[in-house]
Amino acid sequence: MSRARTQAERTRATTDQLVAAGRELFANNGYDPTFLDAVVERARVTKGALYHHFDGKRALFAAVYEAEQRSIARAVNVAAGKEDNSWKAFLAGCQAFFDAATDSGFQQILIDAPAVLGWKDMRDIEDRHLMAMIKQGLSQAMDGGHIKRRRVDPLAHQVHGAMCEAAMVIARSDDPEHEAHEAMSALTELLNGLVSPPKARGRASKPTRSSRSRIRASSER
């Protein structure tokens, strides 16, 4: 059993080395100019080792994209965990996502992803990470009474679409920090439409003498 664990650890270490090397090269150079010879040289493994773990460059890129999504999910969780209610936590998570989109390395990977992976595979990866977190965050905000109760799935898909489209705009922008700020501002305005109205507290105040006089005068006309 000890030997099996050691082999599993070695396998994980090799995979991590290849993904890290691929991430660096894909982020710096883009997908097309990156060759597997450069990846194995950077990872300090053989080409045979690469093909043992991945079918080819596309499979390696998919692993890199998934690793990026996991990294962003961790950042979202950290940001959300600092807030004192589920709605603030959701908004903080959205901000963390847009902040991640300002990273130049992630931007290049995001730009290449649709052409390399195709819509379905790209969406499958995102569904396991960002989409899952959006659904969870919205559900928790509804349970906490912060936003109106409604079906989560259609709402989550709309929020996800808005965030992913904004991330692509940020990635292609000459001023990603400013674009991220604008994206969060616009998303917040949209999301504010979901907020539940505050519940009325206490009984309605009794009409004052002057207001009763105005009511009588109005009724006598």
PyMOL CGO cylinders between C-alpha atoms (Angstrom):
from pymol import cmd
from pymol.cgo import CYLINDER

trace = [
    CYLINDER, 0.00, 0.00, 0.00, 2.89, 2.32, 0.82, 0.3, 1, 1, 1, 1, 1, 1,
    CYLINDER, 2.89, 2.32, 0.82, 4.38, 1.66, -2.61, 0.3, 1, 1, 1, 1, 1, 1,
    CYLINDER, 4.38, 1.66, -2.61, 1.02, 2.39, -4.28, 0.3, 1, 1, 1, 1, 1, 1,
    CYLINDER, 1.02, 2.39, -4.28, 0.78, 5.71, -2.46, 0.3, 1, 1, 1, 1, 1, 1,
    CYLINDER, 0.78, 5.71, -2.46, 4.32, 6.59, -3.52, 0.3, 1, 1, 1, 1, 1, 1,
    CYLINDER, 4.32, 6.59, -3.52, 3.49, 5.84, -7.16, 0.3, 1, 1, 1, 1, 1, 1,
    CYLINDER, 3.49, 5.84, -7.16, 0.33, 7.93, -6.90, 0.3, 1, 1, 1, 1, 1, 1,
    CYLINDER, 0.33, 7.93, -6.90, 2.33, 10.79, -5.44, 0.3, 1, 1, 1, 1, 1, 1,
    CYLINDER, 2.33, 10.79, -5.44, 4.86, 10.56, -8.26, 0.3, 1, 1, 1, 1, 1, 1,
    CYLINDER, 4.86, 10.56, -8.26, 2.11, 10.54, -10.83, 0.3, 1, 1, 1, 1, 1, 1,
    CYLINDER, 2.11, 10.54, -10.83, 0.51, 13.59, -9.23, 0.3, 1, 1, 1, 1, 1, 1,
    CYLINDER, 0.51, 13.59, -9.23, 3.85, 15.39, -9.08, 0.3, 1, 1, 1, 1, 1, 1,
    CYLINDER, 3.85, 15.39, -9.08, 4.56, 14.75, -12.77, 0.3, 1, 1, 1, 1, 1, 1,
    CYLINDER, 4.56, 14.75, -12.77, 1.08, 15.90, -13.76, 0.3, 1, 1, 1, 1, 1, 1,
    CYLINDER, 1.08, 15.90, -13.76, 1.47, 19.05, -11.67, 0.3, 1, 1, 1, 1, 1, 1,
    CYLINDER, 1.47, 19.05, -11.67, 4.86, 19.79, -13.28, 0.3, 1, 1, 1, 1, 1, 1,
    CYLINDER, 4.86, 19.79, -13.28, 3.40, 19.44, -16.77, 0.3, 1, 1, 1, 1, 1, 1,
    CYLINDER, 3.40, 19.44, -16.77, 0.36, 21.58, -15.97, 0.3, 1, 1, 1, 1, 1, 1,
    CYLINDER, 0.36, 21.58, -15.97, 2.54, 24.28, -14.38, 0.3, 1, 1, 1, 1, 1, 1,
    CYLINDER, 2.54, 24.28, -14.38, 4.89, 24.31, -17.37, 0.3, 1, 1, 1, 1, 1, 1,
    CYLINDER, 4.89, 24.31, -17.37, 1.97, 24.33, -19.79, 0.3, 1, 1, 1, 1, 1, 1,
    CYLINDER, 1.97, 24.33, -19.79, 0.32, 27.16, -17.91, 0.3, 1, 1, 1, 1, 1, 1,
    CYLINDER, 0.32, 27.16, -17.91, 3.44, 29.30, -18.07, 0.3, 1, 1, 1, 1, 1, 1,
    CYLINDER, 3.44, 29.30, -18.07, 3.96, 28.75, -21.79, 0.3, 1, 1, 1, 1, 1, 1,
    CYLINDER, 3.96, 28.75, -21.79, 0.30, 29.01, -22.81, 0.3, 1, 1, 1, 1, 1, 1,
    CYLINDER, 0.30, 29.01, -22.81, -0.05, 32.18, -20.74, 0.3, 1, 1, 1, 1, 1, 1,
    CYLINDER, -0.05, 32.18, -20.74, 3.09, 33.82, -22.09, 0.3, 1, 1, 1, 1, 1, 1,
    CYLINDER, 3.09, 33.82, -22.09, 3.02, 32.67, -25.71, 0.3, 1, 1, 1, 1, 1, 1,
    CYLINDER, 3.02, 32.67, -25.71, -0.51, 31.58, -26.49, 0.3, 1, 1, 1, 1, 1, 1,
    CYLINDER, -0.51, 31.58, -26.49, -1.68, 28.13, -27.57, 0.3, 1, 1, 1, 1, 1, 1,
    CYLINDER, -1.68, 28.13, -27.57, -0.51, 27.91, -31.18, 0.3, 1, 1, 1, 1, 1, 1,
    CYLINDER, -0.51, 27.91, -31.18, 3.12, 29.05, -30.65, 0.3, 1, 1, 1, 1, 1, 1,
    CYLINDER, 3.12, 29.05, -30.65, 3.58, 26.64, -27.72, 0.3, 1, 1, 1, 1, 1, 1,
    CYLINDER, 3.58, 26.64, -27.72, 5.20, 23.32, -28.65, 0.3, 1, 1, 1, 1, 1, 1,
    CYLINDER, 5.20, 23.32, -28.65, 5.25, 20.20, -26.51, 0.3, 1, 1, 1, 1, 1, 1,
    CYLINDER, 5.25, 20.20, -26.51, 9.04, 20.02, -26.75, 0.3, 1, 1, 1, 1, 1, 1,
    CYLINDER, 9.04, 20.02, -26.75, 9.17, 23.31, -24.86, 0.3, 1, 1, 1, 1, 1, 1,
    CYLINDER, 9.17, 23.31, -24.86, 6.67, 22.03, -22.30, 0.3, 1, 1, 1, 1, 1, 1,
    CYLINDER, 6.67, 22.03, -22.30, 8.64, 18.88, -21.45, 0.3, 1, 1, 1, 1, 1, 1,
    CYLINDER, 8.64, 18.88, -21.45, 11.86, 20.86, -21.32, 0.3, 1, 1, 1, 1, 1, 1,
    CYLINDER, 11.86, 20.86, -21.32, 10.31, 23.35, -18.90, 0.3, 1, 1, 1, 1, 1, 1,
    CYLINDER, 10.31, 23.35, -18.90, 8.73, 20.56, -16.83, 0.3, 1, 1, 1, 1, 1, 1,
    CYLINDER, 8.73, 20.56, -16.83, 11.97, 18.54, -16.89, 0.3, 1, 1, 1, 1, 1, 1,
    CYLINDER, 11.97, 18.54, -16.89, 10.24, 15.34, -17.91, 0.3, 1, 1, 1, 1, 1, 1,
    CYLINDER, 10.24, 15.34, -17.91, 10.40, 13.15, -21.01, 0.3, 1, 1, 1, 1, 1, 1,
    CYLINDER, 10.40, 13.15, -21.01, 8.00, 13.42, -23.89, 0.3, 1, 1, 1, 1, 1, 1,
    CYLINDER, 8.00, 13.42, -23.89, 6.94, 9.86, -23.10, 0.3, 1, 1, 1, 1, 1, 1,
    CYLINDER, 6.94, 9.86, -23.10, 5.94, 10.99, -19.63, 0.3, 1, 1, 1, 1, 1, 1,
    CYLINDER, 5.94, 10.99, -19.63, 3.82, 13.75, -21.12, 0.3, 1, 1, 1, 1, 1, 1,
    CYLINDER, 3.82, 13.75, -21.12, 1.98, 11.34, -23.42, 0.3, 1, 1, 1, 1, 1, 1,
    CYLINDER, 1.98, 11.34, -23.42, 1.51, 8.96, -20.50, 0.3, 1, 1, 1, 1, 1, 1,
    CYLINDER, 1.51, 8.96, -20.50, -0.56, 11.64, -18.75, 0.3, 1, 1, 1, 1, 1, 1,
    CYLINDER, -0.56, 11.64, -18.75, -2.06, 13.57, -21.69, 0.3, 1, 1, 1, 1, 1, 1,
    CYLINDER, -2.06, 13.57, -21.69, -3.18, 12.64, -25.21, 0.3, 1, 1, 1, 1, 1, 1,
    CYLINDER, -3.18, 12.64, -25.21, -1.57, 15.75, -26.61, 0.3, 1, 1, 1, 1, 1, 1,
    CYLINDER, -1.57, 15.75, -26.61, -1.41, 19.51, -26.46, 0.3, 1, 1, 1, 1, 1, 1,
    CYLINDER, -1.41, 19.51, -26.46, -5.17, 20.03, -26.39, 0.3, 1, 1, 1, 1, 1, 1,
    CYLINDER, -5.17, 20.03, -26.39, -5.57, 17.67, -23.42, 0.3, 1, 1, 1, 1, 1, 1,
    CYLINDER, -5.57, 17.67, -23.42, -2.80, 19.51, -21.59, 0.3, 1, 1, 1, 1, 1, 1,
    CYLINDER, -2.80, 19.51, -21.59, -4.48, 22.83, -22.32, 0.3, 1, 1, 1, 1, 1, 1,
    CYLINDER, -4.48, 22.83, -22.32, -7.77, 21.46, -20.95, 0.3, 1, 1, 1, 1, 1, 1,
    CYLINDER, -7.77, 21.46, -20.95, -5.97, 20.49, -17.73, 0.3, 1, 1, 1, 1, 1, 1,
    CYLINDER, -5.97, 20.49, -17.73, -4.46, 23.98, -17.53, 0.3, 1, 1, 1, 1, 1, 1,
    CYLINDER, -4.46, 23.98, -17.53, -7.87, 25.59, -18.04, 0.3, 1, 1, 1, 1, 1, 1,
    CYLINDER, -7.87, 25.59, -18.04, -9.38, 23.41, -15.33, 0.3, 1, 1, 1, 1, 1, 1,
    CYLINDER, -9.38, 23.41, -15.33, -6.54, 24.32, -12.97, 0.3, 1, 1, 1, 1, 1, 1,
    CYLINDER, -6.54, 24.32, -12.97, -7.24, 28.01, -13.66, 0.3, 1, 1, 1, 1, 1, 1,
    CYLINDER, -7.24, 28.01, -13.66, -10.89, 27.51, -12.83, 0.3, 1, 1, 1, 1, 1, 1,
    CYLINDER, -10.89, 27.51, -12.83, -9.98, 25.75, -9.58, 0.3, 1, 1, 1, 1, 1, 1,
    CYLINDER, -9.98, 25.75, -9.58, -7.62, 28.58, -8.66, 0.3, 1, 1, 1, 1, 1, 1,
    CYLINDER, -7.62, 28.58, -8.66, -10.32, 31.18, -9.30, 0.3, 1, 1, 1, 1, 1, 1,
    CYLINDER, -10.32, 31.18, -9.30, -12.81, 29.14, -7.28, 0.3, 1, 1, 1, 1, 1, 1,
    CYLINDER, -12.81, 29.14, -7.28, -10.41, 29.21, -4.33, 0.3, 1, 1, 1, 1, 1, 1,
    CYLINDER, -10.41, 29.21, -4.33, -10.07, 33.00, -4.63, 0.3, 1, 1, 1, 1, 1, 1,
    CYLINDER, -10.07, 33.00, -4.63, -13.85, 33.36, -4.78, 0.3, 1, 1, 1, 1, 1, 1,
    CYLINDER, -13.85, 33.36, -4.78, -14.25, 31.21, -1.66, 0.3, 1, 1, 1, 1, 1, 1,
    CYLINDER, -14.25, 31.21, -1.66, -11.68, 33.24, 0.25, 0.3, 1, 1, 1, 1, 1, 1,
    CYLINDER, -11.68, 33.24, 0.25, -13.36, 36.54, -0.67, 0.3, 1, 1, 1, 1, 1, 1,
    CYLINDER, -13.36, 36.54, -0.67, -16.83, 35.24, 0.13, 0.3, 1, 1, 1, 1, 1, 1,
    CYLINDER, -16.83, 35.24, 0.13, -15.70, 33.87, 3.47, 0.3, 1, 1, 1, 1, 1, 1,
    CYLINDER, -15.70, 33.87, 3.47, -14.82, 37.35, 4.71, 0.3, 1, 1, 1, 1, 1, 1,
    CYLINDER, -14.82, 37.35, 4.71, -18.41, 38.63, 4.52, 0.3, 1, 1, 1, 1, 1, 1,
    CYLINDER, -18.41, 38.63, 4.52, -21.08, 38.45, 7.21, 0.3, 1, 1, 1, 1, 1, 1,
    CYLINDER, -21.08, 38.45, 7.21, -24.07, 37.45, 5.09, 0.3, 1, 1, 1, 1, 1, 1,
    CYLINDER, -24.07, 37.45, 5.09, -24.68, 35.29, 2.05, 0.3, 1, 1, 1, 1, 1, 1,
    CYLINDER, -24.68, 35.29, 2.05, -25.58, 38.13, -0.34, 0.3, 1, 1, 1, 1, 1, 1,
    CYLINDER, -25.58, 38.13, -0.34, -22.49, 40.17, 0.46, 0.3, 1, 1, 1, 1, 1, 1,
    CYLINDER, -22.49, 40.17, 0.46, -20.51, 36.94, 0.11, 0.3, 1, 1, 1, 1, 1, 1,
    CYLINDER, -20.51, 36.94, 0.11, -21.96, 36.36, -3.36, 0.3, 1, 1, 1, 1, 1, 1,
    CYLINDER, -21.96, 36.36, -3.36, -21.07, 39.87, -4.51, 0.3, 1, 1, 1, 1, 1, 1,
    CYLINDER, -21.07, 39.87, -4.51, -17.57, 39.56, -3.04, 0.3, 1, 1, 1, 1, 1, 1,
    CYLINDER, -17.57, 39.56, -3.04, -17.14, 36.33, -4.98, 0.3, 1, 1, 1, 1, 1, 1,
    CYLINDER, -17.14, 36.33, -4.98, -18.16, 38.07, -8.20, 0.3, 1, 1, 1, 1, 1, 1,
    CYLINDER, -18.16, 38.07, -8.20, -15.59, 40.78, -7.51, 0.3, 1, 1, 1, 1, 1, 1,
    CYLINDER, -15.59, 40.78, -7.51, -12.91, 38.15, -6.91, 0.3, 1, 1, 1, 1, 1, 1,
    CYLINDER, -12.91, 38.15, -6.91, -13.74, 36.56, -10.26, 0.3, 1, 1, 1, 1, 1, 1,
    CYLINDER, -13.74, 36.56, -10.26, -13.35, 39.87, -12.09, 0.3, 1, 1, 1, 1, 1, 1,
    CYLINDER, -13.35, 39.87, -12.09, -10.11, 40.54, -10.23, 0.3, 1, 1, 1, 1, 1, 1,
    CYLINDER, -10.11, 40.54, -10.23, -8.80, 37.18, -11.46, 0.3, 1, 1, 1, 1, 1, 1,
    CYLINDER, -8.80, 37.18, -11.46, -9.72, 38.16, -15.01, 0.3, 1, 1, 1, 1, 1, 1,
    CYLINDER, -9.72, 38.16, -15.01, -7.22, 41.04, -14.85, 0.3, 1, 1, 1, 1, 1, 1,
    CYLINDER, -7.22, 41.04, -14.85, -4.32, 38.56, -14.65, 0.3, 1, 1, 1, 1, 1, 1,
    CYLINDER, -4.32, 38.56, -14.65, -2.53, 38.68, -18.01, 0.3, 1, 1, 1, 1, 1, 1,
    CYLINDER, -2.53, 38.68, -18.01, -1.75, 34.96, -17.96, 0.3, 1, 1, 1, 1, 1, 1,
    CYLINDER, -1.75, 34.96, -17.96, -5.34, 33.97, -17.39, 0.3, 1, 1, 1, 1, 1, 1,
    CYLINDER, -5.34, 33.97, -17.39, -6.44, 36.44, -20.06, 0.3, 1, 1, 1, 1, 1, 1,
    CYLINDER, -6.44, 36.44, -20.06, -4.43, 34.70, -22.78, 0.3, 1, 1, 1, 1, 1, 1,
    CYLINDER, -4.43, 34.70, -22.78, -5.67, 31.27, -21.70, 0.3, 1, 1, 1, 1, 1, 1,
    CYLINDER, -5.67, 31.27, -21.70, -9.26, 32.55, -21.64, 0.3, 1, 1, 1, 1, 1, 1,
    CYLINDER, -9.26, 32.55, -21.64, -8.93, 34.06, -25.11, 0.3, 1, 1, 1, 1, 1, 1,
    CYLINDER, -8.93, 34.06, -25.11, -7.58, 30.79, -26.54, 0.3, 1, 1, 1, 1, 1, 1,
    CYLINDER, -7.58, 30.79, -26.54, -10.00, 28.48, -24.72, 0.3, 1, 1, 1, 1, 1, 1,
    CYLINDER, -10.00, 28.48, -24.72, -13.07, 28.72, -27.01, 0.3, 1, 1, 1, 1, 1, 1,
    CYLINDER, -13.07, 28.72, -27.01, -11.12, 27.85, -30.16, 0.3, 1, 1, 1, 1, 1, 1,
    CYLINDER, -11.12, 27.85, -30.16, -9.00, 25.15, -28.51, 0.3, 1, 1, 1, 1, 1, 1,
    CYLINDER, -9.00, 25.15, -28.51, -11.60, 23.42, -26.36, 0.3, 1, 1, 1, 1, 1, 1,
    CYLINDER, -11.60, 23.42, -26.36, -14.85, 24.24, -28.11, 0.3, 1, 1, 1, 1, 1, 1,
    CYLINDER, -14.85, 24.24, -28.11, -17.95, 25.56, -26.39, 0.3, 1, 1, 1, 1, 1, 1,
    CYLINDER, -17.95, 25.56, -26.39, -19.10, 22.26, -24.85, 0.3, 1, 1, 1, 1, 1, 1,
    CYLINDER, -19.10, 22.26, -24.85, -15.81, 21.18, -23.24, 0.3, 1, 1, 1, 1, 1, 1,
    CYLINDER, -15.81, 21.18, -23.24, -15.13, 24.71, -22.04, 0.3, 1, 1, 1, 1, 1, 1,
    CYLINDER, -15.13, 24.71, -22.04, -18.59, 24.93, -20.49, 0.3, 1, 1, 1, 1, 1, 1,
    CYLINDER, -18.59, 24.93, -20.49, -18.27, 21.49, -18.88, 0.3, 1, 1, 1, 1, 1, 1,
    CYLINDER, -18.27, 21.49, -18.88, -15.14, 22.68, -17.07, 0.3, 1, 1, 1, 1, 1, 1,
    CYLINDER, -15.14, 22.68, -17.07, -16.76, 25.94, -16.01, 0.3, 1, 1, 1, 1, 1, 1,
    CYLINDER, -16.76, 25.94, -16.01, -19.88, 24.11, -14.80, 0.3, 1, 1, 1, 1, 1, 1,
    CYLINDER, -19.88, 24.11, -14.80, -17.76, 22.15, -12.34, 0.3, 1, 1, 1, 1, 1, 1,
    CYLINDER, -17.76, 22.15, -12.34, -16.36, 25.32, -10.82, 0.3, 1, 1, 1, 1, 1, 1,
    CYLINDER, -16.36, 25.32, -10.82, -17.80, 28.81, -11.47, 0.3, 1, 1, 1, 1, 1, 1,
    CYLINDER, -17.80, 28.81, -11.47, -21.32, 27.69, -12.34, 0.3, 1, 1, 1, 1, 1, 1,
    CYLINDER, -21.32, 27.69, -12.34, -21.49, 25.42, -9.31, 0.3, 1, 1, 1, 1, 1, 1,
    CYLINDER, -21.49, 25.42, -9.31, -20.42, 28.30, -7.08, 0.3, 1, 1, 1, 1, 1, 1,
    CYLINDER, -20.42, 28.30, -7.08, -22.95, 30.68, -8.63, 0.3, 1, 1, 1, 1, 1, 1,
    CYLINDER, -22.95, 30.68, -8.63, -25.77, 28.21, -8.00, 0.3, 1, 1, 1, 1, 1, 1,
    CYLINDER, -25.77, 28.21, -8.00, -24.65, 27.65, -4.44, 0.3, 1, 1, 1, 1, 1, 1,
    CYLINDER, -24.65, 27.65, -4.44, -24.26, 31.37, -3.75, 0.3, 1, 1, 1, 1, 1, 1,
    CYLINDER, -24.26, 31.37, -3.75, -27.67, 32.26, -5.15, 0.3, 1, 1, 1, 1, 1, 1,
    CYLINDER, -27.67, 32.26, -5.15, -29.34, 29.43, -3.23, 0.3, 1, 1, 1, 1, 1, 1,
    CYLINDER, -29.34, 29.43, -3.23, -27.75, 30.58, 0.01, 0.3, 1, 1, 1, 1, 1, 1,
    CYLINDER, -27.75, 30.58, 0.01, -28.79, 34.18, -0.63, 0.3, 1, 1, 1, 1, 1, 1,
    CYLINDER, -28.79, 34.18, -0.63, -32.38, 33.04, -1.20, 0.3, 1, 1, 1, 1, 1, 1,
    CYLINDER, -32.38, 33.04, -1.20, -32.32, 30.90, 1.93, 0.3, 1, 1, 1, 1, 1, 1,
    CYLINDER, -32.32, 30.90, 1.93, -31.07, 33.91, 3.88, 0.3, 1, 1, 1, 1, 1, 1,
    CYLINDER, -31.07, 33.91, 3.88, -33.94, 36.04, 2.61, 0.3, 1, 1, 1, 1, 1, 1,
    CYLINDER, -33.94, 36.04, 2.61, -31.61, 38.49, 0.88, 0.3, 1, 1, 1, 1, 1, 1,
    CYLINDER, -31.61, 38.49, 0.88, -32.96, 37.96, -2.64, 0.3, 1, 1, 1, 1, 1, 1,
    CYLINDER, -32.96, 37.96, -2.64, -36.31, 36.92, -4.02, 0.3, 1, 1, 1, 1, 1, 1,
    CYLINDER, -36.31, 36.92, -4.02, -37.06, 33.21, -4.20, 0.3, 1, 1, 1, 1, 1, 1,
    CYLINDER, -37.06, 33.21, -4.20, -37.08, 31.83, -7.75, 0.3, 1, 1, 1, 1, 1, 1,
    CYLINDER, -37.08, 31.83, -7.75, -35.72, 28.89, -9.74, 0.3, 1, 1, 1, 1, 1, 1,
    CYLINDER, -35.72, 28.89, -9.74, -31.97, 28.87, -9.34, 0.3, 1, 1, 1, 1, 1, 1,
    CYLINDER, -31.97, 28.87, -9.34, -30.86, 27.25, -12.61, 0.3, 1, 1, 1, 1, 1, 1,
    CYLINDER, -30.86, 27.25, -12.61, -32.19, 29.84, -15.12, 0.3, 1, 1, 1, 1, 1, 1,
    CYLINDER, -32.19, 29.84, -15.12, -30.94, 32.68, -12.95, 0.3, 1, 1, 1, 1, 1, 1,
    CYLINDER, -30.94, 32.68, -12.95, -27.53, 31.09, -12.47, 0.3, 1, 1, 1, 1, 1, 1,
    CYLINDER, -27.53, 31.09, -12.47, -27.10, 30.62, -16.22, 0.3, 1, 1, 1, 1, 1, 1,
    CYLINDER, -27.10, 30.62, -16.22, -27.87, 34.28, -16.85, 0.3, 1, 1, 1, 1, 1, 1,
    CYLINDER, -27.87, 34.28, -16.85, -25.44, 35.45, -14.17, 0.3, 1, 1, 1, 1, 1, 1,
    CYLINDER, -25.44, 35.45, -14.17, -22.80, 33.02, -15.42, 0.3, 1, 1, 1, 1, 1, 1,
    CYLINDER, -22.80, 33.02, -15.42, -23.22, 34.24, -18.99, 0.3, 1, 1, 1, 1, 1, 1,
    CYLINDER, -23.22, 34.24, -18.99, -22.90, 37.88, -17.94, 0.3, 1, 1, 1, 1, 1, 1,
    CYLINDER, -22.90, 37.88, -17.94, -19.78, 37.18, -15.88, 0.3, 1, 1, 1, 1, 1, 1,
    CYLINDER, -19.78, 37.18, -15.88, -18.05, 35.09, -18.55, 0.3, 1, 1, 1, 1, 1, 1,
    CYLINDER, -18.05, 35.09, -18.55, -18.79, 37.62, -21.29, 0.3, 1, 1, 1, 1, 1, 1,
    CYLINDER, -18.79, 37.62, -21.29, -17.47, 40.40, -19.06, 0.3, 1, 1, 1, 1, 1, 1,
    CYLINDER, -17.47, 40.40, -19.06, -14.33, 38.36, -18.35, 0.3, 1, 1, 1, 1, 1, 1,
    CYLINDER, -14.33, 38.36, -18.35, -13.70, 38.03, -22.08, 0.3, 1, 1, 1, 1, 1, 1,
    CYLINDER, -13.70, 38.03, -22.08, -14.12, 41.80, -22.50, 0.3, 1, 1, 1, 1, 1, 1,
    CYLINDER, -14.12, 41.80, -22.50, -11.66, 42.35, -19.64, 0.3, 1, 1, 1, 1, 1, 1,
    CYLINDER, -11.66, 42.35, -19.64, -9.20, 39.90, -21.21, 0.3, 1, 1, 1, 1, 1, 1,
    CYLINDER, -9.20, 39.90, -21.21, -9.20, 41.80, -24.50, 0.3, 1, 1, 1, 1, 1, 1,
    CYLINDER, -9.20, 41.80, -24.50, -9.13, 45.28, -22.95, 0.3, 1, 1, 1, 1, 1, 1,
    CYLINDER, -9.13, 45.28, -22.95, -6.18, 47.68, -22.98, 0.3, 1, 1, 1, 1, 1, 1,
    CYLINDER, -6.18, 47.68, -22.98, -7.15, 48.65, -19.42, 0.3, 1, 1, 1, 1, 1, 1,
    CYLINDER, -7.15, 48.65, -19.42, -8.34, 45.46, -17.71, 0.3, 1, 1, 1, 1, 1, 1,
    CYLINDER, -8.34, 45.46, -17.71, -8.47, 46.95, -14.21, 0.3, 1, 1, 1, 1, 1, 1,
    CYLINDER, -8.47, 46.95, -14.21, -10.83, 49.70, -15.35, 0.3, 1, 1, 1, 1, 1, 1,
    CYLINDER, -10.83, 49.70, -15.35, -12.89, 47.22, -17.35, 0.3, 1, 1, 1, 1, 1, 1,
    CYLINDER, -12.89, 47.22, -17.35, -13.15, 44.94, -14.30, 0.3, 1, 1, 1, 1, 1, 1,
    CYLINDER, -13.15, 44.94, -14.30, -14.41, 47.86, -12.22, 0.3, 1, 1, 1, 1, 1, 1,
    CYLINDER, -14.41, 47.86, -12.22, -17.01, 48.71, -14.86, 0.3, 1, 1, 1, 1, 1, 1,
    CYLINDER, -17.01, 48.71, -14.86, -18.06, 45.07, -15.12, 0.3, 1, 1, 1, 1, 1, 1,
    CYLINDER, -18.06, 45.07, -15.12, -18.60, 44.76, -11.38, 0.3, 1, 1, 1, 1, 1, 1,
    CYLINDER, -18.60, 44.76, -11.38, -20.52, 48.03, -11.27, 0.3, 1, 1, 1, 1, 1, 1,
    CYLINDER, -20.52, 48.03, -11.27, -22.83, 46.91, -14.09, 0.3, 1, 1, 1, 1, 1, 1,
    CYLINDER, -22.83, 46.91, -14.09, -23.32, 43.44, -12.62, 0.3, 1, 1, 1, 1, 1, 1,
    CYLINDER, -23.32, 43.44, -12.62, -24.12, 44.89, -9.20, 0.3, 1, 1, 1, 1, 1, 1,
    CYLINDER, -24.12, 44.89, -9.20, -26.84, 47.09, -10.71, 0.3, 1, 1, 1, 1, 1, 1,
    CYLINDER, -26.84, 47.09, -10.71, -28.35, 44.07, -12.43, 0.3, 1, 1, 1, 1, 1, 1,
    CYLINDER, -28.35, 44.07, -12.43, -28.17, 41.90, -9.33, 0.3, 1, 1, 1, 1, 1, 1,
    CYLINDER, -28.17, 41.90, -9.33, -29.72, 44.59, -7.14, 0.3, 1, 1, 1, 1, 1, 1,
    CYLINDER, -29.72, 44.59, -7.14, -32.96, 43.89, -8.97, 0.3, 1, 1, 1, 1, 1, 1,
    CYLINDER, -32.96, 43.89, -8.97, -33.04, 40.54, -7.19, 0.3, 1, 1, 1, 1, 1, 1,
    CYLINDER, -33.04, 40.54, -7.19, -32.84, 42.01, -3.70, 0.3, 1, 1, 1, 1, 1, 1,
    CYLINDER, -32.84, 42.01, -3.70, -35.89, 41.37, -1.53, 0.3, 1, 1, 1, 1, 1, 1,
    CYLINDER, -35.89, 41.37, -1.53, -37.63, 44.54, -0.27, 0.3, 1, 1, 1, 1, 1, 1,
    CYLINDER, -37.63, 44.54, -0.27, -37.08, 45.17, 3.43, 0.3, 1, 1, 1, 1, 1, 1,
    CYLINDER, -37.08, 45.17, 3.43, -39.89, 43.87, 5.59, 0.3, 1, 1, 1, 1, 1, 1,
    CYLINDER, -39.89, 43.87, 5.59, -42.08, 46.45, 7.26, 0.3, 1, 1, 1, 1, 1, 1,
    CYLINDER, -42.08, 46.45, 7.26, -41.19, 46.70, 10.94, 0.3, 1, 1, 1, 1, 1, 1,
    CYLINDER, -41.19, 46.70, 10.94, -43.77, 47.43, 13.63, 0.3, 1, 1, 1, 1, 1, 1,
    CYLINDER, -43.77, 47.43, 13.63, -47.24, 48.70, 13.09, 0.3, 1, 1, 1, 1, 1, 1,
    CYLINDER, -47.24, 48.70, 13.09, -48.09, 51.49, 10.74, 0.3, 1, 1, 1, 1, 1, 1,
    CYLINDER, -48.09, 51.49, 10.74, -47.85, 54.85, 12.47, 0.3, 1, 1, 1, 1, 1, 1,
    CYLINDER, -47.85, 54.85, 12.47, -51.12, 56.45, 13.53, 0.3, 1, 1, 1, 1, 1, 1,
    CYLINDER, -51.12, 56.45, 13.53, -52.24, 59.45, 11.49, 0.3, 1, 1, 1, 1, 1, 1,
    CYLINDER, -52.24, 59.45, 11.49, -51.49, 62.78, 13.12, 0.3, 1, 1, 1, 1, 1, 1,
    CYLINDER, -51.49, 62.78, 13.12, -54.15, 65.39, 13.91, 0.3, 1, 1, 1, 1, 1, 1,
    CYLINDER, -54.15, 65.39, 13.91, -53.12, 67.49, 10.91, 0.3, 1, 1, 1, 1, 1, 1,
    CYLINDER, -53.12, 67.49, 10.91, -53.26, 64.50, 8.58, 0.3, 1, 1, 1, 1, 1, 1,
    CYLINDER, -53.26, 64.50, 8.58, -56.73, 63.58, 9.88, 0.3, 1, 1, 1, 1, 1, 1,
    CYLINDER, -56.73, 63.58, 9.88, -57.86, 67.14, 9.20, 0.3, 1, 1, 1, 1, 1, 1,
    CYLINDER, -57.86, 67.14, 9.20, -56.55, 66.94, 5.63, 0.3, 1, 1, 1, 1, 1, 1,
    CYLINDER, -56.55, 66.94, 5.63, -58.33, 63.63, 5.10, 0.3, 1, 1, 1, 1, 1, 1,
    CYLINDER, -58.33, 63.63, 5.10, -61.66, 65.06, 6.39, 0.3, 1, 1, 1, 1, 1, 1,
    CYLINDER, -61.66, 65.06, 6.39, -61.29, 68.19, 4.30, 0.3, 1, 1, 1, 1, 1, 1,
    CYLINDER, -61.29, 68.19, 4.30, -60.59, 66.10, 1.23, 0.3, 1, 1, 1, 1, 1, 1,
    CYLINDER, -60.59, 66.10, 1.23, -63.62, 63.87, 1.83, 0.3, 1, 1, 1, 1, 1, 1,
    CYLINDER, -63.62, 63.87, 1.83, -65.96, 66.85, 2.31, 0.3, 1, 1, 1, 1, 1, 1,
    CYLINDER, -65.96, 66.85, 2.31, -65.11, 68.33, -1.06, 0.3, 1, 1, 1, 1, 1, 1,
]
cmd.load_cgo(trace, "trace")
